[in-house]
Amino acid sequence: MGINQKELKSILTQAVSETIENMAFMMVTNEAENPETIKSDECLKTSLLILEPYPGELGLVMSKKLLSKIAVSVYSLGEEEITENILIDVISELLNTITGSLIRRILPDNFEYELGLPESGD
């Protein structure tokens, strides 16, 4: 594959930014220094297996507060209507889209790949 860590970070940042900007119409900034500390019970996480052509796994952890803002934007719902299941759907769809975008940026055009289903958990 021939990609170094710096290139991968750049490609991943592009995939995350593009996904969130296109799905939720939110600007993404890269906060490299002093990231905010969030308690684990205030977050959701999901993971997704990459089955082909290079087996691996990607994970995504996001604050429930941010996921709720994204859900309000994506589903045109009020904040009071957002449930835990909706938040899980949002983080799963984000990871699925980010993973697809990342893989398409790494692999040659028309190269086939296979993903598993997102699995959310604590």
Secondary structure by P-SEA (a helix, b strand, c coil): ccccaaaaaaaaaaaaaaaaaaaccbbbbbbcccccccccccbbbbbbbbcccccbbbbbbbbaaaaaaaaaaaaccccccccaaaaaaaaaaaaaaaaaaaaaacccccbbbbbccccccc
